[in-house]
């Protein structure tokens, strides 16, 4: 089926990219489970504001087998077009909970809570953990809030022998999540 010039112009106006594909769908936002699960792996996101980073984090978590994502207030809207685009379908593999009190979740979590930080941290490849993990990753500029770092059971540092002091939040999450996957496969 080919589109008329009028339809193509309408698609261009609705699209978020310069050259839209010509596909359009309307769908309801799936509702996450009413309650979060305190016994399975999770990714906890603290103030991740960039939609591209948020979508990439969700996609990476889904690829690593994580089943739930908990977003604190201050995160980008999980179902916004740019997050959906970067997530590439991850939204349908995750239970996504928005506006979550991460400290409250962490207090009741039945696995290990792990956060990346530079201070008083164990190298990722030397860190010991067992069972379910809740990984906490923070905003692009400020990182994870100090109270969440203090509440985490495991503080991890990603070794970076190169000439940079930090990684993008999505890159740091990928390193940690796939170290978890690697350990579980051996």
N, C-alpha and C positions, 0 to 999 in steps of 0.2 A: 504494500500500500504506500503510495506516495502522498506527501503532504502538500497542501496548497501554499502559496506564498503567504497568505494571511495566517495559516496555521503555523508555518515556520516562524513568522514574526512573533506570534503569541508564545511559542515555545522559547524563543530567544529571550523574551521579556520575563518569562517565568524561571528560566534557567539561572544557575549560579555561575556558569562558566561561559566563556566567550563563544564556544561552538558546542551547543547542547546536542545530545545524541538523538533527540526527537522522541524520547520515551518519557512518559509521565504516568505516575501511579498515585493513588490516594489510598492510604492505609491508616488504620488506628494504631496508636502507640500501645504496644503490649504492656500490661501492668506486671510489675515484678511481684514475686510472692509477697504476701502481706507482711511477713516477718523475715528477717535475715536469718541465715543459718550460721550458728556459732560453732559448727563442727567440721566445716569443709574449707578448703583453700579459698582465699579471697584476695582481691586487690583493693586497697583502701587509698583513695585519692584525696589529698588535702589541698584544696585551693588551686587545682590545675585549671587555668583560665583560657589557655589557647585551645581553640576547637580542634586544630590539627593534632596537637599533642594528645588531647583527650581521646580522640578517635583512634590514634595510633596506640595508645595505652590499652584501650579496650580490645583492639585487634590483636595485639601482642598477648594480652592475658588469655583471650579465647584460644589463640594458637598454642599456648602453653598448657591448656587444659583447665584453666581457672573457670569456675562456674558462676561466680558472683562478683560484682563490682559495687563498692560502696563509695559514694561521692559525698564529701562534706559540703556544707554551704560555701559558696564562693567558687565552686567549679563551674566550668562552662555547662550549658544545658546539654545533657547527654543525647537528646533527640533533635538537636538543631541540625540543619542541612550540612554544615561543614564537618561536624562531628560524625554524622552518618556517612558522609563521603570518605573520610579518613578511616572509619571503622570497617568499611568494606564488608558488611554483613555480620560483624562480631556481635552486634546488638541482639541478634536472634540466637546466639549461643550463650549469652550471659543473662543472669538475673541482675538487672541494674537498679540500684536503690539510690535515689537522690536525696539531698538534704539530710544526711545521716550524721548523728553524733558519733564520731569515730572513737572518742575516748570512752564513751559508754559501751560501744561494741567491743573495744579492746578489753575492757574490764570483765566482760562475760565470755570472751572467746576461749574455747577449749583446746586450741592448738597453740602454736608459737607465733607471736607477733614480731615481725622483723622490719627494721628501718635502715635505710642507707644514711650514713652520716660520716663526717670526717673525724669527729672527736671521740676518743675512747672507744674505738670500734675494732672489731676483728676483721681480718681480711676475708673477703667473700669465700675464697677457696679453702680457708682454714676453719670457717664457722661450722659449728655442730648444730644440727637440728634433726628432728624426727617428727613424723606425723603431719597434720595439717598446718599450713602456713598462711598467715595474713600479712601480706607485704604492704608497707606504707610508703607511698611516694608523694612528694610535695610539689608546691607551686614552682613555676619556672624561676622566679626571682628570689623568693625567700626560703624555698625548701619546705621541709616538714616543720610544723609548729613545735617549739621547744617542749611543750607539755606532752605531745604525742611521742616525741623522741624519748623523753624520760619514762613514759609508760611502756615503751616497747621492751620486750624481753631480750631481743637480740639486736645489737647494733652492728651494722656491717659496713665495711669500707671496700669499695671496688678499687683494686690496684690500678694505678694509672702512671706507668713509668715515663710517659711522654711529657710533652711541654704544655699540657693544659691542666687546669685545676679542677674542672668538673665536666660532667656529661649532660647532654640534654636529658630531661626527665624520662622521655620515652626510650632513649638509648640505655639509660641506667636500668630501667625496668626490664628491658629485653635481656640484658646481661644477667640480672638476678633470676628472673623467671626461668631462663633456659639453663642456668646452673642447677636450679631445682629439678627441672626435667631431666637433665643429664644424670644427676645422682639417683633419681628414681628408676632410670632405665638400666643402671648397672647392677 
